[in-house]
Amino acid sequence: MSGCYHLAFLKGKFDTAAKTVSIDLPYETRDSIGRVVAKDFKPGVTIDPNKTAGMSITAAFQAVVSNTSTSEFINGWAPFATAPRVDLAVGRANADPAGLEYTPATLDGSSFSGTVTGLTPTTNTVFARTCFGAECSFTKLTPAS
């Protein structure tokens, strides 16, 4: 057994029909003695999956120990943006936008700006990914030859 402890108990729900999990994690959530449990969780950050004991989001009845055999869990979930965000990437015009490596752009109200590198005659397309929550959309701009 590992020496894990609980940072916080959060309210949430499982919707098995829709295959979704909802968890309320307010900013500045504190543990039972008043310590902030997720100091990096602030508006604008992206929450990425992180496995502990082979599980990312877990529901378990725990008397002594819980593990992948005694829990229901979800792995492989998409990153979640806590505020609107825009990211930029460069690739081939026919590239799958979801498989590109993006860098964050700067948001200013309803506009964004950013710099991309790596444009070549074959990787000549700029992709923009906009996300809010787990919903993302993509667009691209390929200059005319």
C-alpha positions in Angstrom: 0.0 0.0 0.0 1.2 3.5 -0.7 1.0 6.4 1.8 -1.6 8.4 -0.1 -3.9 10.8 1.6 -6.9 12.7 0.4 -6.4 16.3 -0.5 -10.1 17.2 -0.6 -13.5 15.6 -0.9 -15.4 17.2 -3.8 -19.0 17.1 -5.0 -19.7 15.6 -8.4 -21.8 13.2 -10.3 -21.5 10.3 -12.7 -23.9 10.2 -15.7 -23.5 6.6 -17.0 -26.0 7.1 -19.8 -24.0 10.1 -21.2 -20.6 8.6 -20.1 -19.6 11.8 -18.3 -18.2 12.7 -15.0 -18.8 16.2 -13.5 -16.7 17.5 -10.5 -17.0 20.8 -8.8 -13.5 22.1 -8.0 -13.8 25.8 -7.0 -10.7 27.9 -7.2 -8.9 28.1 -3.8 -10.4 24.8 -2.6 -9.0 24.0 0.9 -8.4 20.9 2.9 -9.8 20.2 6.3 -7.1 22.3 8.0 -7.4 25.3 5.6 -4.5 24.6 3.1 -5.1 25.3 -0.6 -5.1 21.9 -2.3 -4.6 23.0 -5.9 -2.7 26.3 -5.9 -2.0 26.1 -9.6 -5.7 25.7 -10.4 -6.5 29.3 -11.6 -8.6 30.8 -14.4 -6.9 30.1 -17.7 -5.1 26.9 -16.9 -5.6 23.6 -18.7 -6.3 20.5 -16.6 -4.4 17.5 -18.1 -5.0 13.9 -17.2 -2.7 12.5 -14.5 -2.7 8.8 -13.4 -2.2 7.8 -9.8 -2.2 4.1 -9.1 -3.2 3.5 -12.7 -6.3 5.7 -12.5 -7.1 9.3 -13.4 -10.7 10.0 -12.3 -11.8 7.4 -9.7 -14.9 6.4 -7.8 -14.3 3.9 -5.1 -15.7 2.5 -1.9 -12.8 2.6 0.4 -12.6 0.8 3.7 -8.9 0.2 3.8 -7.5 0.4 0.3 -8.7 1.2 -3.2 -7.0 0.2 -6.5 -7.9 -0.5 -10.1 -9.6 -3.8 -9.0 -11.9 -2.1 -6.4 -12.7 1.1 -8.3 -14.5 2.4 -11.3 -12.2 4.8 -13.1 -11.7 6.8 -16.3 -8.4 7.3 -18.1 -7.6 8.9 -21.4 -9.8 12.0 -20.9 -9.2 15.1 -22.9 -7.5 18.2 -21.3 -10.0 20.7 -19.9 -9.5 24.5 -20.4 -10.8 26.5 -17.4 -11.2 29.6 -19.5 -11.3 30.3 -23.2 -7.9 29.6 -24.8 -6.3 29.7 -28.3 -3.3 27.7 -29.3 -1.3 27.8 -32.6 0.6 25.2 -34.5 2.2 24.6 -37.9 1.7 21.6 -40.2 1.0 20.3 -43.6 -2.3 21.4 -45.1 -3.8 17.9 -44.8 -2.6 17.3 -41.3 -4.9 16.1 -38.5 -5.2 19.2 -36.4 -5.8 17.2 -33.2 -2.4 15.5 -33.6 -0.3 18.7 -33.9 1.9 20.2 -31.2 0.4 23.6 -30.2 1.8 26.6 -28.3 -0.4 29.1 -26.4 -1.5 32.4 -28.1 -2.2 35.5 -26.1 -5.9 36.4 -25.7 -7.0 40.0 -25.4 -10.8 40.2 -25.2 -12.1 38.6 -28.4 -8.9 38.7 -30.3 -5.6 36.7 -30.0 -2.0 37.0 -31.2 0.9 34.7 -31.3 4.0 33.6 -33.1 4.6 30.3 -34.9 7.9 28.8 -36.1 8.7 26.1 -38.6 6.9 27.3 -41.7 8.4 25.6 -44.8 7.2 25.0 -48.3 5.7 21.6 -47.1 4.6 22.6 -43.6 2.9 25.8 -44.8 -0.3 25.9 -42.8 -1.0 27.6 -39.6 -3.6 25.9 -37.4 -5.6 27.6 -34.5 -7.2 25.5 -31.8 -9.8 27.3 -29.6 -11.0 25.6 -26.4 -13.4 26.2 -23.6 -13.9 23.3 -21.2 -13.3 20.1 -23.0 -14.8 21.4 -26.3 -12.3 22.5 -28.9 -12.6 23.6 -32.5 -9.9 24.0 -35.2 -9.3 26.2 -38.1 -6.4 26.6 -40.5 -4.9 29.1 -42.9 -2.9 27.9 -45.9 -1.4 30.7 -48.0 -2.2 30.5 -51.8 0.7 29.3 -53.8 
